[in-house]
Amino acid sequence: MWIRLVLCFVFSLTVLTVDVRRTVAADVNDELVQLVVSLLSDSDKDMRALGFEQIRNEAPGKAATQQFAALLQKLPPSTQVGLLSALADRADRSARPAVVELLESQPAPAVRVAAIRALGSLGTSQDTPRFVEFVSKGTDNDRTAAFASLVSLRGEDVSQAIVQQMAGAESNAQVELIRVLTTRRALDVVPDLLQAAVGSDATVRSAAMQALGKLGSTGQIPGMVQGVLKAKRGAEQAAAEKNLMFVCRRSGEPDQQAEPLLAAINKLNSADRVTLLSTVGRVGGPSALKVIEQALNDRKQHSAGLRALCNWPNASVAPQLIKVISTDKHRGHATTALRALIRIAPLPDGRSDLEKLDLLKLAMQLCQRDEERKLALKRASAIRIPETLRFVLPYMDQPGFSDQACETIVELAHHRNLREPNEAEFHQALDQVIATSKNATVVDRANRYKRDETWVRPK
């Protein structure tokens, strides 16, 4: 052990000497390189770690990098992994040929993953096909490393190289590559994403629309409209609408966010305009409401207008929903509107918590079925005031609503800034939950909150 310490001391002195010499001579110091090489071959991991640190921070220059990289094929796997990490941190692309050669030699799995990661720092766009191969057919670790390397790969042509690889890749690989482009914030390939959003593969379309939801701007709204129209009705179309909504919400003041969307929709035929009403409802705003109210008053468009109204992003349309609930002769329409009213009641939109609770209480009064009453009790957990606890408590004594009431109470109690100022009231309610609930998780949470302990929500 003492010998090792002395060697480290001697090595440090040597490095200092070399640093002094380096100020005089620009050439790479062969003595330092050879010392580092000897450290990498040492059986002591601390000595090897010292060598890796010197590779990262000392002996600059292409010649030294190439000498270090040349050791890759000569070292045991554990040392190869460390050397690859050090070369990646060194970020000198002259090490790239040696890393590529190591990858092609079918190394041990851990070495292969380290080489893939290193190539992310040392590679070029020419390595894109190699990464795509690992993304498509590699192990889980290979895919994770290749994804990270594609994200970090340097070069103005990298994003276009990734797009070119998408053309012949399987759909699952295309989805991963779109995720890479999104993480890279590759704005230069947005036109390619718009094309993918109207392709024949639903999974690729969905991934492209999700990417556009993060990267898109007002100029992409007309193209994304086509993506919504191409999407299969149901979950895919709903997701496409939401991603288009995200772009609209970045387009200006809240009251004007629907304007670019409406401008794009006005160029469509009447059937497509009706299809896009649902998206208009998600964006909201005065102009959107005018269009939707026109549809509500049109017998042929009434159902589409109602769907749009039920997608509204805040509670400003509560009067319109209440009117539908009260007057629409179609039972399904009234139920849909009621569920939408329950959804929007607690949404944050400038109203006070008491106003939100009052609207939820009104929705509860309008309920005709227990399913909607339970939904209202569940939504109550989003209104975090003691008055909500008092609203929910009586339902604990009603067999049909007791379970949901217990869940809502523990959800309210989860928030310490609500629970602690109203400790006596909450403790009494939690005691009742413990005595009433048959759900072990709910009872456990109630006990924890009584003891002022935390509870971590499962992922």
N, C-alpha and C positions, 0 to 999 in steps of 0.2 A: 504493500500500500504506500509506504514511504517512497519507494522507488518511483511509483506512478506520480506522486506529488512533485518529486524533484524533476521528473521528465516534463510535466506540465509547466513548471517554473522555467526550465531551460527553454522549452518551446516558446513561451511567452517572450523571453528575452530575445530569442532568435527573430521572432516576428517584429519586435521593436527595432532590431538591427536592420532587418530587411526594409521596414518602413523608412528608416533613415536613408538606406541606399537607394530606395525608390525615388526619393526626392532628387537624387543625382542622376540616376539612369532610368530611362523610360522603358527599357526592356523588361519583360517578365522575369522575375527572379527565380531561376531554376532551383535554387536551394530551398526556397519556401515551398515550391510545388512538390519537391521530393519529400520534404518533411510531412506535408499533408498526405501524400500518397502512402507514406509509411504508417501514418495514424489510421488511415482507413483499413489497413491490413492488420491492425492490432486486435488482439482478442478481447481487450477490455472495452466495454461499451462506452465508458466515459471518455476514453481516448478517441474512439471513433467519433463520438459526439463533438469533441473538440475539433476534429478534422472537418466534420460537416460545417461547423460554424466558420472555419477559415475559408472554406469554399464559398460560403455565402458572402463573406465580407472582405476577404483578402485576395491577393494574387489576381488583380484584374487583367483583362485582356483575352483575346480570342485564343491565343496559344495555350494559356493555362486552362481555359475552359475545355479545349479539345483533349488535353492530357487527362483531365479529370474524367471526362466523358468516356475516354478510351478504357477506363478501368471497369466500366459497367459489366462487360462480359466476363471479367476475371474474378468478380467478388461473389461471396455467398448471398443468397436471396435477402436475408435480413439487412445486410449492408447495402445491397442494390437499392432497396426501398429508401433507405436514408440518403443515399447519394442522389437518387432521382429527385427527392424533395429539395435537397440543397441546390441542385442544378436548376430546378424550376424557380426557386427563389433568386438565384443568380440572374435568371432571365436573359441569358446570352444564347441567341438562336444558333450559334455555331455548335451547340450540343445536340441540336435536333437530329442529325443523321445517326448518331449513336443511339439515341432513344428510339428512333424508328427501327433500327436494326435489332435492338433488344426486343421490341414488340413483335417483330416478325419471327423471332426465334422461339416463340411459344414458351415464354417464361412461366414461372409459378404464378398462381392466381393473384397473390398479394403484390408481386412484382408487376404483373400486367396492369393491375389497377393503378399502381403508383406511376407507371409509365404513361398510362392514358392521362392521368392528372398532370403530369409534368409536361406532356405535349400540349396541353392547353396554354401553358406559358411560353413554350418554345416553338410551337408549330406555326403554320401558315394556312391560308385557305386551301392549299393543296392537300392538307390532312383532313379536310371535311369528310370525304368519302369514308375514310377509316373510322372516324367518330360515328358516322351514321351507321356503319356496319355494327359497331358495338351497341348503339342505341337499339338497333333492330333485333339483333340476335345474341347479344351478350348476356352474361349473368346479371343479377340485380345490381351487384357492385360495379360491374362493367358499365351498365347503363347509367348509374348515378354519376360515375366518374366522367363518362363521355358527355353527359348533359352539362356538367359543370365546366368541362373544357371547351365545349362549343360556346358556352356563354362568355367565357373569358378570352377566347381566341382573338388575337389582335389582327387588324387589317381592314381597310375600307371595303374590300371585296368579299369579306367573309359572309355577310348576310345574304348576298346574292348567290354565293356558292352553296349556302344551305338551301335556298329556294330551288336551285337546280337539282339538288339531291332529292328534294321532295317529289319530283316528277315521277321517279321510278320506284319510290319506296312504298311499302305496305301502309295501310291506313293508320295502324297504331304508331308506326315510326313517323308518319306525317304529323300526327297529333303532337308527338314529343318535340318534333322540330319546330312546330308552330309555337309551342311553349318556350322553346329556346329563343326564338325570334322576339317573343313578347318580353322575356326577361332581359334581352339585349336592348330593348327599346328601339328595335330596328324600323324606324319610321320610313326608311327608303324602300321597304318591301310592302308597304301598305297596299299598293295596287295589286300585288300578287295575292295578298290576303283577301282582298275583295273578290278576286277571281275564285279563290278556294271556297269562299262563303256561298257560292252558287254552284258548286260542283255536284257530282253524283253521289258522293259518299257522305252520309249523314254525320258520322263522327268527325270527319274532317271539316264539314261545314260548321258544326257546332264549335269546334276548336278555333276556327278562323273568326267566327263572330265574337267569341270570347276575347280573342286577341284584339280585334277591332274595337271592342268595348273599352279596352285599356289604352290603345294607341291612337284610335280614330279622333278626327276633329270634324268640324262642320262640313268640310268638303267631302267627307266620306258618307254623309247621311244618305244621299241618293243611292249609292251602291249598297249600303246596309239595308235600305228599304227592300232592295231586290233579294237580299239574304233572308229577310223575314218572309217574303212571299215564297221563296224556294223551300223554306223549312217545312217539315212535316207538321201538320196540326197536332197540338198537344204539347208535350214537354219541350220538344225541340223549338217549336215556334215561340213558346213562352220565354225560353232562355234567350232566343234571338231578339225578341222584343225588349227584354231587360238590358241587353248589351247596347242596343240602339238608344234606349233611354239614357244610359250612362253618358253616351256621347252628346246627346241633346242637353243634358244637364250641365255640361261643360261649355255650352255655346253662348251663354250670356246671362242676363238678369232672369230671375225665376219666371217673371210674367211673359218673357219673350222666348223662352227655351223651346217652345213648340213651333215657332215660326219657320225655321229651316225644314223641319219635318213636314209641316203643312204645305210648304212650297214644293217639296218633292212629291208629296201625295197628289197634289192638284194636277200633276202631269200624267197620272195613271188613269186607267179606265175605271168605270164606276164599281165594278166587282172588286178590283184590287183596293180601291179607296175604302170600301166597306171592311175588307180584311184588315187594313191598317188602322182602323178605328181603335182597336184594342191597344195598339202601341201609343196612339195619341193620348189615350186615357192614362197610361203610365207616366207620361211626361207632365200632363196637367197644364194649368194656366188658363187665362181668360179666353184666348183664341181657341184653344182646344175645347173648352167647355161649350162654346157656341156651336162648334161642329157637332159635338156629341149630343147636345140638346136637339139639334135638328134631326139627328138620326133617331133619337128617342120618340120624336113626334111623327116619324115616318113608319107606317105599319110594316113595311118590308125590311126596314133597317133597325127596328126597335130592339131586337135581341142583340145585335152587334153593338148598338149604342149602350145598352145596359151593361154588356161585358166591359166596354170601355170605361163606363162610370164606376164600375166595381174595381177597376184597377187604379183608381185615383190615388195620388201619393200623399194626400192629407185629408183632413176632415172638413174641408171647405164645401164639399158636395153633400154633406149630411142632409140638408133640406131636400135635395133632389132624391136621395136614397129613401128618405122617410116617405116622400110622396109616392114612390114606386111601391114601397111596402104596404102603404095604406090603400092604394087605388088600383094597382095592377091586378087584373082578374086571373092572370096566369100564375098559378100557385108556385111554380118553379121560379119564376121571375121574382116574386116577392121574397122567397127564401134566399135567393142569391143576393138580393139587395140587402136583406137583413144581415147576412153573414159579412157582407162588405162593410156595413155600418159598424158591426162589432169589431172588425179588423181595424178600421181607421180611428175608432174612438180614442185609443190611447196614444196615437202617433204624435211625435213632437212637431208642432207647427205654430208655436207662439201662444197657444192657449195655456191657461193655468191647469195644474193637476186636478183641481176641483171641477173645472169645466170639463175636463176629459172624463172624470168619474160620473158627472151628471149625464153626459151623453151615453156612457156605457149603461147607466141605470135606465135611461130611456129605451135603449136597445133591449135591455132585459124585459122591460114592460111589453115590448112589441113581440117578444118571442111567443110562438105557439107550440113549440116542441122542446123536449128536454135536451135534444142534441145542441140546439142553439143556446140554450141556457147554460149548458156546461161550457160551451165555447166562450161565452161572456165571462164566466167565472175564471176561466184560464187566462183570458186577455187582461183581467183585472190585475194580474201580477205585475203588469208593466206600469201601473200607476202607483208609485211608491210614496204613499201618504197614509197616516193612521186611519183616515176615513175609509180607505179601501179595506183595511182589516175589519172594520166595523160592518162594512157592507157584506163581506164574505162570511163572517162568523155565523149568522143564522142558518146558512145552508149546511153547516156541519151536522145539524140535527135532522136533516132531511135525507133519508136513505139513498135516494137517487142522485144526490149531489154531494154527499159527504166526502167521497174519495177526491173529487176535484177540488172541493173547498180546502181539504187538508193540504193538497199539493200547492195550492195557491198561497196558503198561509206560510208554509215553510219557504216558499220562493220569496215572499215579502220579507220574511225574517232573515233571509240570506244576506240582506243589505244592512250592514252594521250601522250605517248612518241613519237608517230608519228604525232599526230595532232598539239601539241603545237609549235614545231619548224617550222611548215609549216602552221601557223594559218591563214594567209591571203588567201592562196590557198584553204584551207579546208573550210573556211567560205564562200567563193564564191561558192564552190561546194555544200555546205549544203543549201545555199539559193536556188540553182537550184533544189535540192531534195525537199525542202519545196514547191516550186512552181509546181513541176512536179508530185510527188508521190500521189497516191490515197490510199496508205496504212497508216492508222492512226498511227500505231506503228512506222513505218519508219519516218514519219513526226515528231512525238514526240521525237524520238531519235535525229533527226537532230537539233531540237530546243534546246534540253538539251545540246548537245555537243557545240552548239554555245554559250551557257551561261556557258560553262565549268562545267556542272553538270554531275553527274554519272547516269548510267542506269543499273539496275540489270536485268540480263537475267532470264526470268521465268524458273522454274524448270520443 
